[in-house]
Amino acid sequence: MNTPFDFNDEGRRIVYVKAVDVADLPENIRAGAGNREHFYAVHDADGQQLALVADRRLAFFLARQHDLAPVPVH
């Protein structure tokens, strides 16, 4: 199939959502983590963390609420 596709994402800011092990977080965050094993971080294209939330669904919702285009990181 040879269908043209415009890859220009101008005006669309992509952010990346990835799982973060609670054990890898600072002590003050681990202390409030309860039973959770993972949090979900939202990062911009430069790798800067924009948010840290307890739920993957919430991470995607949060990004979309701020007119960002979330992409999962495996």
PLY file of the C-alpha trace (Angstrom):
ply
format ascii 1.0
element vertex 74
property float x
property float y
property float z
element edge 73
property int vertex1
property int vertex2
end_header
0.00 0.00 0.00
1.39 3.37 -0.95
-0.66 6.00 0.85
0.88 9.41 1.54
0.94 10.42 5.20
1.85 13.80 6.61
4.23 13.18 9.52
4.35 16.87 10.41
3.26 17.06 14.07
3.58 20.83 14.22
1.45 22.22 17.00
1.14 18.79 18.60
3.41 18.31 21.59
4.23 14.69 22.25
4.88 13.49 25.80
5.95 10.05 26.94
4.28 8.01 29.69
6.34 5.36 31.43
6.07 3.18 34.52
8.49 4.02 37.32
9.30 1.60 40.13
8.52 3.09 43.52
11.83 1.66 44.79
13.66 4.00 42.37
11.98 7.15 43.69
13.20 9.49 46.45
12.41 8.50 50.03
9.81 11.24 50.55
7.76 9.89 47.63
8.27 6.24 48.63
6.96 7.08 52.11
3.61 8.14 50.65
3.35 5.37 48.08
1.45 2.93 50.29
1.22 -0.51 48.63
2.00 0.77 45.14
4.86 -0.80 43.24
4.73 1.66 40.31
3.93 5.25 39.55
3.64 6.70 36.06
5.82 9.56 34.87
5.01 11.95 32.04
8.12 13.25 30.25
8.56 15.78 27.47
10.64 15.13 24.34
13.78 16.35 26.11
13.31 13.84 28.94
12.21 16.34 31.57
9.64 14.89 33.96
6.44 16.90 33.85
4.28 14.82 36.19
4.29 11.76 38.42
0.93 10.10 39.06
-0.31 6.88 40.63
-2.29 5.57 37.66
-1.45 5.03 33.97
-4.91 6.09 32.87
-4.57 9.28 34.89
-1.22 10.04 33.23
-2.82 9.87 29.76
-5.85 11.87 30.90
-3.63 14.54 32.46
-1.57 14.88 29.29
-4.64 15.22 27.07
-6.17 17.80 29.43
-3.09 19.93 28.78
-3.33 19.55 24.99
-0.44 17.11 24.86
-0.26 13.90 22.85
0.74 11.03 25.18
2.70 8.04 23.88
3.48 4.96 25.99
7.09 3.94 26.60
7.58 0.20 26.89
0 1
1 2
2 3
3 4
4 5
5 6
6 7
7 8
8 9
9 10
10 11
11 12
12 13
13 14
14 15
15 16
16 17
17 18
18 19
19 20
20 21
21 22
22 23
23 24
24 25
25 26
26 27
27 28
28 29
29 30
30 31
31 32
32 33
33 34
34 35
35 36
36 37
37 38
38 39
39 40
40 41
41 42
42 43
43 44
44 45
45 46
46 47
47 48
48 49
49 50
50 51
51 52
52 53
53 54
54 55
55 56
56 57
57 58
58 59
59 60
60 61
61 62
62 63
63 64
64 65
65 66
66 67
67 68
68 69
69 70
70 71
71 72
72 73
